[in-house]
Amino acid sequence: MKVELKVLRKKKEYMELVKSRLDSTLMVSVIKDVLFLIKNTKKHTEIVQILDPFIDIVYVTFKKEYSSVCFIYNSLNSKQKVIKLYMNLFYGVIG
């Protein structure tokens, strides 16, 4: 669950970078602008892998994907918190 959450957190974070710059401009120019600002090559490669599928799509499709990623991320994050709370409670009773 942690690995899945980590991947979704990065995808959500990078999509937020693009979403914050979108108005009426093209997706291609916004994504290229975001990539231009990243100097770290490892992070740049990560962002390219995540954002590359969104270059040729319209804003509506991007927005749907972003909403989906946010929902899945929040769901997994909530499950992880519940499991953590349950385990802390369990160890507290036994302890």
FENVEN-V930008 format. One record per pair of residues at least 24 apart in sequence whose C-alpha atoms are under 8 Angstrom apart, sorted by the first residue. I is the first residue (numbers start at 0). J is the second residue. D is the distance in whole Angstrom. If there is no record, write none. Layout:
((I;J;D) (I;J;D))
//
This chain:
((0;75;7) (0;79;7) (1;79;8) (4;72;6) (4;75;6) (4;76;7) (7;68;7) (7;71;8) (7;72;6) (8;72;7) (10;49;6) (10;68;8) (11;65;7) (11;68;6) (11;69;7) (13;46;7) (13;49;8) (13;50;7) (14;50;7) (14;65;7) (26;53;7) (26;54;6) (26;55;7) (26;56;7) (26;57;7) (26;58;7) (27;54;5) (27;55;7) (30;54;7))
//
